[in-house]
């Protein structure tokens, strides 16, 4: 289907397509948003056509509205949080109860929208004790924070004090 059907002939009735708008409710990750979506309507018979681009623009507007309404972390913030923790997308997914690596990467690129529960869990990782507990449960080896290099006694050692990495993670999670 063409990116723009404006003025194109409708083969069945001989009418012409023109831009129209509709109000739609888009649901993603257990949340919804009402947005305006454009489409093409035949002036003669009323046939309606929607392009992939029109659907994508409406979905992106809905995701932005949902992210704002629910105070969800933005894709860049998710990436900054993961980087500040020194984790790969695979490791972060394992810590988040086996979330696939592709989903984590999708959150970071804005392709997927995390639900409120996943967002709360992401934010909770800024707390080093929570991160360590969830990483241990998932069998993920955490990198040693910069401030603790040389003082770490192995996987079972506790992390006393606030580290530079966990301070940065907390800053990202609070944004």
Secondary structure, DSSP 8 states (H G I E B T S, - for coil): --S--TT-B-TTT--BEEEEEEEEEEEETTEEEEEEEEEEEETTT--EE--HHHHHHHHHHHHHHHHHHHT---HHHHHHHHHHHT--HHHHHHHTTT--HHHHHHHHHTSS---HHHHHHHHHTTSHHHHHHHHHHHT------GGGTTT--STT----S--HHHHHHHHHHH-
